[in-house]
Amino acid sequence: MKACYLILSHKNPKQIYRLIRTIKTASPDCYIILSHDPRNCDIDVSRLEQIPGIYVQFATADRGDFSLVENYFSAVDWLVNNNIDFDWLIKLSAQDYPTQPISEIEYSLSKTQYDGFMEYFKVFSPESHWSLKEGSGRYLYRYKKIPFSLPKWLFSVLKATRIVNRLQKFFRIDFEYGLRFGLKPKSIFNSNFQCYGGLFFTILSKKCINYLYSFYQNNPHIVEYYKETLIPEESLIQTILVNSKKFQFYRECKHYIDFSNSIHGHPKILTESDYEAMTQQKYYFARKFDLDSNSRILDILDQDFANKHNKKVSESSLS
């Protein structure tokens, strides 16, 4: 079984290198695609490319617009068009870290009957994790970003105009990721093609990746629609795969993420106090970590992995 890890990064090279080293040490034959946004920090490409199985691509990425989806499908294109031999694509950010040994994660994937592990739910239904207002605002409007920056005082004044979003349904003004103006077009969704949502952190089999690639190439009207929605990375993949009815999914994300007291969708920075929660067997990874503010939790996890490895070696030598 061969895994491919897609890591999206934008800051803290030391943390990027540490995650890559942890994965590659445990799984030397795996592939790693590093999709790096160079606007905040540089990375040493020559250093990374000395390690077999690492491919680096540079691309800007901004949460809320289509860039994250484009970067994901750029990696999918590379895998398919280069006939890369892989069985699973695991999507991570550079602020993630495994909470179980990589060898155990990959072994579990080699034995599973599931085609993928991802959170999903019908966006416009009672099962949705978002309010109807939020789901509709994200995916029933097509937005144009105002291309110029506004003075802070004017931005604050304009925020008061959001009351118009409550008074009518024909257009939306959004300030979450810059100033955007959205109009409500004819929806692409219906009873046969429903809108699904879920976290961007997915683990998908090669069968799913091949299907995503084919759908993306052959349904430009769906892709173009999503390009003008908000936070498309939390819907497009789920919508494509679940509507296909071709796959069996484990319906939860394998990441531990703490959104309590979240501001603008940013999760809590994890520390030692979160150790028991993140290391539950149902989780493979956790996010997010910040090496600069707390490296000890990563040291603890690394020691866990070493202890489990040594125990396994000891047991095998006695058998």
Buried (B, 14 or more C-beta within 10 A) or exposed (E): BBBBBBBBBBBBBEBBBBBBEBBBEBBEEBBBBBBBBEEEBEBEEEEBEEEEBBBBEEBBBBBBBBBBBBBBBBBBEBBBEEEBEBBBBBBBBBBBBBBBBBBBBBEBBEEBEBBBBBBBBBBBEEEBBBEEEBBBBBBBBBBEBEEEEBEEEEEEEBEEEEEEBEEEEEEBBBBBBBBBBBEBEEBBBEEEEBBBBBBBBBBBBBEBBBBBBEBBEEEEEBBEBBBBBBBBBBBBBBBBBBBEEEBEBBBBBBBBBBEEEEEEEEBBBBEEEBBEEBBEEEBBBBBBBBBEEBBEBBEEBBEBBEEBBEEEEEEEEEE
